[in-house]
Amino acid sequence: MSIPTEGVKTENNDHINLKVAGQGSSAVHFKIKRHTPLSKLMKVCQI
């Protein structure tokens, strides 16, 4: 079984690119470091 890699960049493993979709059609993109806790992102988004 292979892992799908469509649209995945593997040369830079220091950061994670996230897309947070709002209730409407809005979306916010974040680029965070791998060791950053997700709770920090959740505080920013007030989830």
N, C-alpha and C positions, 0 to 999 in steps of 0.2 A: 504494500500500500504506500503510495507516495503522498507527500505533503504538498498541498496546493501552494504555489508561490507566485501566482499571478499578481502583479502590481506591488510586490514586496521587494524592497531594497535591502540587501544584506551586507553592503560594504561598510556601513556605519552602525555599529551596535551600541553606541554610547547614548543614543536618544530614542524615544518612542514618540511617534506622531499619532495624536489622538484627534478624533472628530467627535464633538459632543453636540448632539442634535437637540434643539429646543422643542417646545410644544408646537410651535408654528413651523414655518418652513426655514427658520433660521438655524445656522450651525456655526460653531466656534471651533477653530483648530488650535490645538496645543502641541507644543514640542517640549517634552519633559525628559529629564535624565532617568535612566533605568533605576537608580537607587532612590529616587524621590518617592516618598509614600503617596499612595493614591488618596489618602485622607486629605492631603494638602490641596489636591485638585478638587476634591469634593467640597472643601471649604470655600474655594474660589467660586465654584458654580452654585453653591448653596443647595446641594442635593440633599 
